[in-house]
Amino acid sequence: DLTHLRQVADSSGTNGIHLFKPASVVRSAYQMTSGRSSGAGKRYMLRLGSAAAWTETKDENEQSHSTFLDAGNNPPTGAIFHYNLGEADANDAVLTVSDADGQVIRTVRPKPCDYDDLPESERPAGPFLPVNKGMNRYNWDLRYDKSSRVGTAPKSEAVEGPLVVPGTYNVSLTVAGQTVSQEVTIEQDPRVSTSAEELGEQLDLMLRVRDKTGEVHDAINRIRSIRGQVAEWAGRANAAGKGEALADVVETLNDSLGSIELAFIQTTAPEEEGLDRIALPAGVGFKLKELMAAIASADAAPTTQQHDVCGVLSERADGALDRLERLENEDLQRFVDTLHELEIPAIVAKA
């Protein structure tokens, strides 16, 4: 890709900050693997009569790089954004992609300076925006932002955002309060005859599934945060000699939290994938993720069944979300009131 080299003469941006105009990109719903190959070591692809093995590594910005062992490497997929930061301190840089209506669909920031010191559950997901002095590049995979994720065990990874539809998008890079912008054109795959309306319908449903999955993941994180705080206060009550008076309230609250969490995610298995679906039924969160994969499996309008399944799963998720909201407003408030009645100290000194 020599697109940015042809623009070097025009790259005199403010304080050396310059975003080069990206080359046009063909939208391709290329699927790397069949099956569920993940983790360290070799990975395998077997589809349409072709087989290949490769290893995958991540660089310092959590960007994945594949190296094929028995096949050639393709050029990077997606849109490549080249930018020159000069000597600017760009740790606060933000790169955004917006659609024709000005709605931000993807936001990318640099890797936090304290990333390695953060607990794994609190580390933001990459890939991150490279911010080295001088020239940098970021490879946008043509997708919307991911959903949130569940970082504590049992975990649930974020669901990928859907691919954008063909069109023109605005790319903006903001560094130290200064913003530079360019446009990038995403072209229709000439092998795909699906209409713009059908791709738009697919996008709308996938965004609906992504957002509902994010709500489920946020709820699981809230449940685990509440449970942890309840355990801390129960420990303080025990240390103050008032644990017995609080025991029944704590047990009832934890039972309710566990029941709601189980509707969202299977909590008795270490991983979501490969479950015994009879003995350990999957939660609605994983079912939403599997629906997302089904909708994304072809460049086509969603089927009636996919719309129907989305409605059923959304209804189940909303029911559990309503239960959690009532618990927070009623049961949790009763727990807080009980703490006040028992006058449990915030800090209990131990010998």
C-alpha positions in Angstrom: 0.0 0.0 0.0 1.8 3.1 -1.3 -1.2 5.4 -0.8 0.4 7.3 2.1 3.8 7.7 0.3 2.1 9.6 -2.5 0.8 12.1 0.0 4.1 12.8 1.8 4.5 16.2 0.2 1.1 17.3 1.6 1.8 16.0 5.1 2.6 19.2 6.8 -0.1 19.0 9.6 -0.3 21.1 12.6 2.7 20.5 14.9 3.6 17.6 12.6 0.3 15.7 13.2 -1.1 14.4 9.9 -3.6 11.7 9.0 -3.1 10.4 5.5 -6.1 9.7 3.3 -6.7 6.0 3.4 -7.1 3.9 0.3 -10.5 2.6 -0.6 -11.3 -0.9 0.8 -13.5 -3.7 -0.5 -15.9 -5.0 2.2 -15.4 -8.7 2.5 -17.0 -10.9 5.1 -13.9 -13.2 5.1 -14.1 -15.9 7.8 -10.8 -17.3 8.9 -11.8 -20.5 10.5 -14.5 -23.1 10.8 -15.0 -24.5 14.3 -13.7 -22.9 17.5 -10.0 -22.9 17.3 -8.5 -20.7 20.0 -5.7 -20.4 22.5 -2.0 -20.7 22.2 -0.2 -22.8 19.6 -1.2 -23.8 16.1 -4.6 -23.1 14.5 -6.2 -24.7 11.6 -8.5 -23.8 8.8 -10.5 -26.3 6.7 -13.2 -25.0 4.4 -14.1 -25.2 0.7 -11.5 -27.9 0.2 -8.5 -25.9 1.4 -6.5 -26.6 4.5 -3.9 -24.4 6.3 -2.2 -24.1 9.6 -0.9 -21.0 11.2 0.3 -19.4 14.4 -1.1 -16.2 15.9 0.8 -13.6 18.0 -0.1 -10.2 19.4 2.1 -7.2 19.3 2.6 -4.6 22.0 -0.8 -3.0 21.1 -2.6 -6.3 21.3 -3.0 -6.4 17.5 -3.1 -10.0 16.2 -0.7 -11.1 13.5 -1.1 -14.5 11.7 1.9 -16.4 10.2 0.9 -19.3 8.0 3.0 -22.4 8.2 2.0 -24.1 4.9 0.4 -21.2 2.9 1.2 -17.7 1.9 0.2 -14.7 4.0 -2.4 -12.3 2.7 -2.2 -8.5 3.0 -3.9 -7.1 6.1 -7.6 -7.1 5.8 -9.7 -3.9 6.5 -8.7 -0.3 6.2 -5.2 0.9 7.1 -4.9 4.3 8.6 -1.4 5.9 8.4 -0.7 9.0 10.6 2.3 11.0 11.6 2.4 12.2 15.2 5.7 14.0 14.8 7.2 14.7 18.3 3.7 15.0 19.9 3.0 13.3 23.2 0.0 11.3 22.1 -1.0 9.2 25.1 -4.3 11.0 25.1 -4.9 10.4 21.4 -8.3 9.2 20.2 -9.2 7.8 16.8 -12.8 7.6 15.8 -14.7 6.3 12.8 -18.1 7.9 12.1 -20.8 7.0 9.6 -22.5 9.4 7.1 -24.9 10.6 9.8 -22.0 11.6 12.1 -22.6 8.7 14.5 -19.4 7.4 16.0 -19.2 3.6 15.3 -15.7 2.8 16.4 -13.4 4.4 19.0 -9.8 3.5 19.5 -7.4 4.7 22.2 -3.7 4.0 23.1 -2.8 1.2 25.5 -3.0 2.5 29.1 0.4 3.2 30.6 -0.5 1.0 33.6 -2.0 -1.8 31.5 0.4 -4.4 32.8 -0.3 -3.5 36.4 -4.0 -3.8 36.1 -5.8 -7.0 37.2 -6.7 -9.0 34.1 -10.4 -8.4 34.7 -9.9 -4.6 34.5 -7.7 -4.5 31.4 -9.4 -2.8 28.5 -9.6 -4.9 25.3 -7.3 -4.2 22.4 -6.2 -3.7 19.8 -4.9 -0.3 20.9 -3.9 2.8 18.9 -0.1 2.9 18.2 1.2 6.3 19.3 5.0 6.2 18.7 6.7 9.4 17.7 6.7 9.8 13.9 4.8 7.5 11.6 2.2 5.0 12.8 -0.5 2.9 11.3 -3.7 1.3 12.6 -5.5 -1.5 10.9 -9.3 -1.1 11.2 -11.2 -4.3 10.7 -14.2 -2.5 9.3 -16.2 -3.4 12.4 -18.3 -1.4 14.8 -17.2 -1.3 18.5 -17.4 -4.6 20.4 -19.8 -5.2 23.3 -18.6 -5.1 26.9 -17.2 -8.3 28.3 -17.2 -10.3 31.6 -13.6 -10.3 32.9 -14.0 -12.5 36.0 -14.5 -16.2 36.0 -16.5 -17.7 34.5 -15.7 -15.2 31.8 -17.6 -14.2 28.7 -15.7 -12.5 26.0 -17.0 -9.5 24.1 -19.0 -10.1 21.0 -17.4 -8.5 17.9 -19.2 -5.6 16.3 -20.8 -6.2 12.9 -19.1 -5.2 9.6 -20.0 -1.8 8.3 -22.1 -1.6 5.2 -20.6 -0.1 2.0 -20.3 3.7 2.0 -18.2 6.6 3.0 -17.0 7.0 6.5 -15.2 9.8 8.4 -11.9 9.0 10.2 -10.8 11.5 12.9 -7.6 11.6 14.9 -7.5 13.9 18.0 -4.2 14.6 19.7 -3.7 17.2 22.4 -7.0 18.9 21.5 -6.2 19.1 17.7 -8.3 17.0 15.3 -7.4 16.0 11.7 -9.9 14.1 9.6 -10.1 12.1 6.3 -12.7 10.0 4.5 -12.5 6.4 3.7 -14.6 4.6 1.2 -15.8 1.0 1.8 -16.8 -0.6 -1.5 -19.2 -3.5 -2.0 -17.6 -6.9 -2.7 -18.2 -7.4 -6.5 -19.0 -11.1 -5.8 -21.9 -10.1 -3.5 -25.3 -9.3 -5.1 -27.0 -8.5 -1.8 -28.8 -5.1 -1.9 -27.9 -2.2 0.3 -31.3 -2.5 2.0 -30.7 -6.2 2.9 -27.2 -5.4 4.2 -28.8 -2.6 6.3 -31.3 -5.0 7.7 -28.6 -7.4 8.6 -26.6 -4.6 10.3 -29.6 -3.4 12.3 -30.3 -6.8 13.7 -26.6 -7.4 14.5 -26.4 -4.1 16.4 -29.5 -5.1 18.3 -27.9 -8.4 19.3 -24.6 -6.7 20.2 -26.3 -4.2 22.4 -28.4 -6.8 24.2 -25.3 -8.9 24.7 -23.6 -5.9 26.2 -26.5 -5.3 28.6 -26.2 -8.9 29.7 -22.5 -8.6 30.3 -22.9 -5.4 32.2 -25.5 -7.0 34.4 -23.2 -9.9 35.2 -20.5 -7.5 36.2 -23.0 -5.6 38.4 -24.1 -8.9 40.0 -20.5 -9.9 40.8 -19.7 -6.4 42.1 -22.7 -6.5 44.4 -21.8 -10.0 45.6 -18.3 -8.9 46.4 -19.4 -5.9 48.4 -22.0 -7.9 50.3 -19.3 -10.4 51.3 -17.1 -7.5 52.5 -19.9 -6.1 54.7 -20.7 -9.6 56.0 -17.1 -10.0 57.0 -17.2 -6.7 58.8 -20.4 -7.8 60.6 -18.7 -11.0 61.7 -15.7 -9.1 62.9 -18.0 -6.8 64.9 -19.8 -9.8 66.5 -23.0 -9.1 64.5 -22.7 -11.7 61.7 -25.6 -13.9 63.0 -28.1 -11.0 62.8 -27.1 -10.5 59.1 -26.7 -14.1 58.0 -30.3 -14.6 56.8 -30.3 -11.4 54.8 -27.0 -12.2 53.2 -28.1 -15.7 52.3 -31.3 -14.5 50.7 -29.6 -11.8 48.7 -26.9 -14.2 47.4 -29.5 -16.8 46.4 -31.4 -14.2 44.4 -28.2 -12.9 42.8 -27.2 -16.4 41.9 -30.5 -17.2 40.3 -30.4 -14.1 38.1 -26.8 -14.6 37.1 -27.6 -18.2 36.1 -30.2 -16.8 33.6 -27.4 -14.8 32.0 -24.4 -17.2 32.1 -23.7 -20.8 33.1 -21.8 -20.3 36.3 -20.9 -24.0 37.0 -18.7 -24.4 34.0 -15.2 -22.8 33.5 -15.9 -21.9 29.9 -19.0 -21.1 27.8 -17.9 -23.2 24.8 -18.2 -27.0 24.7 -20.9 -27.2 27.4 -23.0 -30.2 28.0 -26.2 -28.3 27.1 -28.4 -30.8 28.8 -26.7 -30.9 32.1 -25.4 -27.3 32.0 -27.7 -25.2 29.8 -26.1 -22.1 28.3 -27.2 -18.7 29.6 -29.0 -16.2 27.4 -25.7 -14.3 26.9 -24.0 -17.1 25.1 -27.1 -17.9 23.1 -27.1 -14.2 21.9 -23.4 -14.6 20.8 -24.3 -17.8 18.9 -27.2 -16.0 17.2 -24.7 -13.2 16.2 -22.5 -15.8 14.5 -25.4 -17.2 12.6 -26.6 -13.8 11.3 -23.0 -13.0 10.3 -22.4 -16.2 8.5 -23.4 -14.8 5.1 -23.8 -11.4 3.3 -27.6 -11.7 3.3 -30.7 -10.3 4.9 -31.5 -12.1 8.2 -34.0 -14.9 8.1 -37.4 -14.7 9.7 -36.2 -17.3 12.2 -33.2 -15.1 13.2 -35.5 -12.2 13.9 -37.8 -14.4 15.9 -34.9 -15.9 18.0 -33.6 -12.4 18.6 -37.0 -11.5 20.0 -37.2 -14.5 22.2 -33.7 -14.1 23.6 -34.2 -10.4 24.1 -37.4 -11.1 26.1 -35.6 -13.6 28.3 -32.7 -11.2 28.9 -35.1 -8.3 29.7 -36.9 -10.5 32.2 -33.7 -11.2 34.1 -32.6 -7.5 33.8 -36.0 -6.5 35.4 -35.4 -9.0 38.2 -32.0 -7.5 38.8 -33.3 -4.0 38.8 -36.0 -4.9 41.4 -33.3 -6.6 43.5 -31.2 -3.5 43.5 -34.1 -1.3 44.3 -35.7 -3.5 47.0 -33.7 -6.4 48.3 -30.3 -4.6 48.2 -31.9 -1.5 49.9 -33.2 -3.8 52.7 -29.7 -5.1 53.1 -28.3 -1.5 53.4 -31.0 -0.6 55.9 -30.1 -3.7 58.0 -26.5 -2.6 58.0 -27.5 0.9 59.3 -29.8 -0.7 62.0 -26.9 -3.0 63.2 -24.5 0.0 63.0 -21.8 -2.1 61.3 -18.6 -0.1 61.3 -16.9 0.5 57.9 -13.6 -0.4 59.4 -13.0 -3.0 62.0 -9.6 -3.1 63.6 -8.3 -6.6 64.2 -5.6 -7.6 66.6 
